[in-house]
Amino acid sequence: MGEMARLNVADEKFSKTKALGFSLLRVGNILNGLMVGEVTYFATNSLGVTAAAVSAGVALKTAIDAVTDLPMGAVIDKTHTRFGKARPYVLAGILMWLCTIAIFVAPSGWFAGMSQQGKNTALVVYITLFSTLASAVFGTMCNIGYETHIKRCVVYDKNRIKLLTIVGVVFAVGSLVLQMALPAVIASFHGAQQGFVIIALVTGALGIASCIAAFFMCKEYSEEELAAYGGYDSSQAKENVPIGVFLKSIFKNKYVFMYTIINFCFMLIMMSTFTIGQYYFQYVYGNLGTFSIVMAMSALMLPIYIFIPKICNKFGVASVIRGSMILAAAGVVVRMFFPRVLPLQCIGYLLLSLPNIFIACVGSQINFECMEYGRYKTGVIAEGMYSAFISFAQKMATSLSSVLIGVILSMTGFDLLTAAVFDNGFANWEELAALGVEGFDQYVSGGAQAVEGALSGISFAYNVIPLIFLAIDIVLLCFFDLEKQLKKLRVENGLNEDGSRRN
């Protein structure tokens, strides 16, 4: 092999172009995750499909999701093109968005002449098909390749943390705008399908444009340059690592398992909170539009981003995330005990959103450290398959949030509420709710008692479920000492504690 190209870390300048490209890509992927998280709400409220039927379809998609991540990670690790290893898979986002749009343009009119059961089955099959393509196939390609792409585009930790922080800020603002607008738009269309179609088309156009832009703006370093900086043989990095070999090595890296569970639990919290929040404010609080006000308060958290690098460098990423999750649990307790006090609902939502700020910004850095720790411990050089674990957790959480919500709603009688609206010709739930207990007893099967049970189920999903998963994450983070162990391994391998080369 010829002389390897030498990459001096001092030569890498912070790239605004790459920062913009990854920011656009991140927003596009998050928008898609939020849209997929709307499937249960869309199917039950807009199409009249029962929650149980939707849950069955989402469960099938989730099962398929469960077996696609690791193989896709292996495929990425085996990819060696002139465009790089992960960069080509950015374009899979175009197909992901086309399938997502197809979900919301479901041709419900085709099944109008069927029985309710037949219509449920037909719509669930249609939605499940395109949800599976969007998430389990094309979404897998995008999500697993994302972190590997960043790792191979930016090698200097200082530049990487800066880029991740900028991407996090863009993600936060983009998510906030969508979360503020979505309930208001849905409410303005009274939950009609055409409202969802408009949202899907607008976000889809943005998502497709972001994929194309990121492909051209974010170019990877060559394998030789990366190996020179990392201090390993580039030929070793090009060797195909079988999935079996990787799985054996992963058992020596407990932090991957811990961080995967942490990601899964918190993503489940965030996705389910947003989706069930719409049910909560529409049915329990009584005003869906108010949810936009609650989420708009998240803008107060934006100044925190300025201090993220300094805070994380001083206390460590895992410690900062753990502290933020303790505050998040306190926020859930506040809103649980004051369900109709809007200022306290806002405070509770702010505190619950706090960990997401740090995970969105510097969470990928923990995964990069897991990769480095694994290389020291096992000698196995892999990137895509490490990212597959985290992508798996996030996708599963997105999908299972809909399953969990659907199961809870179905078990607590929510279907009786939607049936009362559709079967009796009401325009929406608010019109029926305005009639009060008298209306409930007349139009809802089971009367006011059934309504109370359904509202209690919504409250349980909105408050108790997040507390359970936050407790799991806090316990795991108490034992997450990756940064401490990695510093020792770096010193043992001739590096400084921060991973830089010794002079």
Summary of the structure (lengths in Angstrom):
residues: 503
radius of gyration: 23.5
end to end distance: 26.8
largest distance: 84.1
contacts: 1788
relative contact order: 0.14
helix: 80%
strand: 1%
